[in-house]
Amino acid sequence: MKKKAFISVGEISGDNYASELVKRLPEFEWIGITGPKMEKAGVKSIENINNISVVGLTEALTKYTKIKETFKKVVNQLDNIDLLVVVDFPGFNLKLLEEAKKRNIKTVYFIAPQVWAWGKKRIPKIAKNTDLLISIFPFEEGLYKPYINKNFKFAYVGHPLLDIIKTTETEESFKYKLNIPKEYKIFGLLAGSRESEVKALLPTLLETAKLLHKVYPNLYFVIPATENQEERVKNLVEEYKDLPVKVITRKNFLYSSYEVMEKAIFSLIASGTATLEASLFGKPFALVYKVSPITFAIGKRLVNINYLGLPNIIAGKEIIKEFLQEECNPINLANYTIEILSDKNKYNKIKKDLKSVKTKLGEKGALDKTAKLIKNLAMEG
């Protein structure tokens, strides 16, 4: 009889990692909070991530009731569970680990929360309620080392993106399928996967595209949208009838975001995992970020790092320009893009720096290592 495992994710990147992980652990019966890829991989869904995924503190208030309901629903499931695996999403998952521990359920934290950015005080709580913490960044071990004991194990496996990232199209076939003339250059507009991100960022990105099109009439703008945001994105794009722009989803291309990141001459990308994904393709881009002023003010007081973007944090310097809040406006974004596209040296410098980020992420195989570690933990008495 298969052991029952619950897996909890709260965002699209978590869905990507978790779906690949469960494929490597068929000996478990999986249920969880899921995204589309997890459901396709055979995880029985009790809630969809779209209902609980947000960026920002004030933004979370709009989904507070739904998040609370989901948490109760998950806790009710725990009595029939042998193993709990949580992926990032600390606000929700730390409380869930605590509930699992009360019931003596084995617990795994895959992709440790970014306590090095904020919340180092959370480390003792993580250590207390987690049997196995699986880290994807080499510099995290030093933070958790003082807490490692027989009840709290730590393992660094490398970054799972190295296993996941792939494309299936050439630039020629990509343009052909979208009816984009060969002479056009692809330009990526990636506003994020959450409703709050699309609302905050996409209008700014489209206005930027309008300005850039006047300078570079041979640019074709491509927006990869998640299926839950497709209608919202298309409604916003409707207002830009004179702009050469296409909206694509997984229905068009299996790896729609990755295709754009790889083919684009330049991209504007919402802060988050997508910036690290784009780094692995090595094509220059800039980071964009907008939340409510209250969220930003509170976050600024809590965060103790110099950069928001993962590529910059890993590099230890700003290799990707970050446009935050008021700085994230069409004129600034257009001016910076023109500066990079018109200067080969600056463009190539970004490409070179992005290569170093990929090197720092280690070797492939993180997901296989993770699956093995989870299997071993489940087999322990």
N, C-alpha and C positions, 0 to 999 in steps of 0.2 A: 504493500500500500504506500502511495506517495505521501511524503510529508507536505503539510500545507505551509505556504510562505506568503506573507503579505508584503507588497512593495509599494512604497509611497513616493511619488514625485509631485512637483508643483509647477513645472515649466517645460517648455518644448525641448530644451537641451537635456533635461532629465529623462524625458520620453525617449530621446535618441539613445542615450546610454543604457537605460533600463531595458529597452526592447532587445538590444544586442546581448545584454547580460542574461536575460531569461532564456534566450535561444541556446545559450551554453549550459543551462541548468534544467534540462528536461525532466530530471528526476523529482522535481518539485511540482506541486499543483499551485499555480500562481493566481492570486487575486490582488486587486490594488486600486489605487487612484491612478488613472491611466491617461495617456495621450493616444493618438491614432496608431502609432507604430507599436505600442505595447499591446493594444487590442489585437492588432494583426499578428503579433507574435504569440497570441494565445492566452494573454492575461485577462481573467474575468474582471470586468470593471464594476466598481461600486460607486465611482464618481469620476467625472472627467476634469482634467486639469483646467480647462477653459473657465470653469466656474469658481476657481480659487486662485488663479494666477494673476498677480498684480505687480506693478513696480511702484514703490513709494508708500509712505506711511498714511498720508491723507487719502491716497488712492485706494488703500486697503479697506478703508471705512465703508466704501460702497459695496464691498463684498463680505463685510464682517459677518452678517447673519448666515450667509451661505457657507463660509469657512467654518463657523461654529457648528452648524448642522453636520457638515462633512466630518468634522473631528469626532462628534458623538457617534456617527454612523461607523466610523473606522474603529473606535474603541469597542463598540459592540461586537465587532468581528474578531477581536483579539483573543477571545476565550477559546476559539477553535483553531488557533494558529500555533505552529511549531517554531517559526522563524520570522523575524521582521527585518526587512531591508529598507532603509530610507536613503534617498538620494538628494543631497544638498537641501534647499528649502528649509532653513533652520527654524524660522518662526513657528512653523507647524510641526516639523519633524522632531524637534527636541522634546516637545510635550508628549509626542507619540512614543518616543523611546522610554520616557518616564513611566507611561502607562504600561508598556510592555514589560518593563523590569519588575513592576509590582506583581505581574502575573508569572514571573520567572521564565519569560520567553527569551530565547537567544536573539541578540540584536546586532545588526551590522549597519554602520554608517559608511555608505559608499559615496565618495566625493565629500570630504570634510567641509563644513561651512567655513567661510573665509574669515576666521577669527583674527588673522593677522591684519586685516583691514579694520575691523571693529569687533568688539565683543570678546576680548581675551578673557574676560571674567567668566565666560561661558565654558571655558575648557574643563574646569573641575566637574561641571554638570554633565558634559559630554562623556568624560572618562567614567563617571559613576554609572551612567545608564547604557553604555555601549560595550559589548563584548569585543568587537573587532572594528577598528576604524581604518578605512582604506583611503589612502591619500593619493592625489594625482600630481602634487607639486613637491619637488625635492626639499624645498626650504621649510616645509611644515613639520618635519620630524623634530626639529629642535624645540618647537613649542610644546609638543606632546610628550617628549622624552621623560620629563620628571614624573609623569602620571602613569607610565607603563608599568603594569604588574600582572599577576596571573589572571586577574579579572578584566583587564583592559589591555588588549593587544593592538599594536599599530603596524601597518604595512604600507610602504610606498610602492606603487605599481607602474608609475608612468602615466601619461595622459591618454585616455581612451579615444580622443579625437583622431589620433594617429591610426587607429584601427578602423574608424568609421568613415573618415572623409574620402569621398570618391565622386567621380563624374562619369557620364557615359557618352557625352557629346563632344564633337570637335567644334571649334568656333564656326566652321562652315555649316555643319549640320544644325547647330543651335540657331543660327540666323535663318537658315532655310526653313526650319519648322515654324519659325515665328514670322516668316515673310519680311525679314529685315534685309534690305539691300546690302550686298557684300561690302560696299565702300563705307558703310557706317561703322562707327566704333561703339561698342557696348559701354554703357555707364550704369552702374548699380545704385539703386535707391533701396536700402534695407531699413525699414522703419521699426522693425521688431515684430514679435508674434503676439503681443498682448494688446487688448483693446486700448488701454491707457497710453501705450507707446504710440500706436498708430494715430490716435487722436492728437497727441501732443507733437509728434514729429513729422508725419507725412505731409501736412500742408506746407510746412517750412521746406521740406525736401523738394516738393513740386515747384514751389516758387523759385528755389535755387536752380532747378532744372530749366525753368523758363529764362532765367538770366544767362545761364551757360549756353543755351541753344542759340542765343543771339550772337555769341562769340564763336561757338563751335557748331555750325549748322549740321555737321556730319556726326553728331552724337545721337545715339538712340538709347533712351532711358528704359531700363527693365526693372520692374518691381516684383520680387518674389513675395507672395503673400501666403500665410497659412490659411487653410480652408475655412477656419472659423472667422477669419478677418477679410476674406475675399470680397464679399459684398460691400463692406465698409470702404475698402481700398478702391474698388471700382467706382463707387459713388463719388469719391473725392477726385479720382482721375477724370471722370466725366466732364468736369469743369475746365479741363485743359485740352480742348479739342485740336488746337494748333500745335501741340507738343508731340513729337514722335515718342510714344511711350507704350509699353506693353505690361500687362499684369499677368504673372504666371503663378501656377501652384503645382503641387505634386501630380495633379491630373494631367498637366502638360509634360512635366519632367520629374522623374523619380527623385532627383536630388536638385530641386529647383534653385535653392539658395546657393548651393555649391557651384552649380553651372554658372550663375551670375558672378560669383566671387572670382572664379577662374577666368572667365572670358572678359570681364570688365577692364577697361583701360584705367578706370578709377571708380571708387565707390564711396558713398556716404552711408555709414553703418551705425545702428543704434548700439549703445554700450551694452555689453553682456558677452555671452559665449560666442556670439557671431563674430566679434572682433578677433577672437583667438582662431576661430575657424578660417576667417579670411587671411590671417597671418600665415597659415600653413600653405595657402596658395601663392603667397609671395607677391600679390598685386597691391600696389599702393591704394590707401584709403584714408579717410578721416573718421573720427568717432563723434557721434552726436548724442546729446543727452538733454532731456527736458522733463522735469517733474514739477509739482506744485512748489511755490516759494517756501511754504512751511516745511514740506518734506526735505527740500534742499538745505534749509537752514539747520534743521535738526540733524540731518545726515552729516553735514560739515563739522558739527561739534563732536559727533561720535567717531568719525573716521580718522584714523591716524596714519594714512599713507599719502604720498605725494601725487599719485595718479589714480584715475578711475579705471582706465582700460587695462585689461589683463596683459596685452602685449607690452605695454609700458612698465607694468609692475614686474613682469618676468625679466625684461631687459634692464631694469633699474634706471631707466632714463626715458625721456619722451621721444619715441621713434615714430609714433602716430600722433598727429595733432588732435587734441581734445577740444571740442566745442560744447561748452556746458551752459545751460540756462540762457541768459540774455545774449551770450556770445554765439549761441546757436541760432543764427538768423541768416536769411538768404544772401545778404550782401557779403557778410564774412565768409560764408561757405563758398560762394561763387569766386570771390577774390582769391581765397586760398587754393581752390582747385585750379584756377587759371595760372597761379604762380607755380604750382607743381607741374602741370601739363606743359607749360612753356619753358621749363628749365630741366633739361635732360639729366644734369648732375644731381639736382634735388630728387628727381624721380627715381634715379638709380640708387641713390643713397638710402631711400626708404626700402627699396627691394633688398638691398644688402643687409640692412638691419633686421628685416623680417626673417631672413634666413637664419640669423643667430637665435631668434626666438624659437624657431622649429628645432634647432639643435638642442636647446636647453630643455625641451620637453621630453627628452629621452628616446627610448626605442619603442617600436610597436609591441603589442602583446599584452597591454594593460587589462583588457577584458578577459583574456584566457587566465591570467594570473588571479584576477578577482574571483572568477568562477571557482577556481581551485581552492582559494582561501575560504570561500563560503561553504563549499562542499566539505572541507576538512572540519570547519567549525560545527556544521550540522551533525557530523559523524561522532563528535566528542560526546561523552556520556551525558 
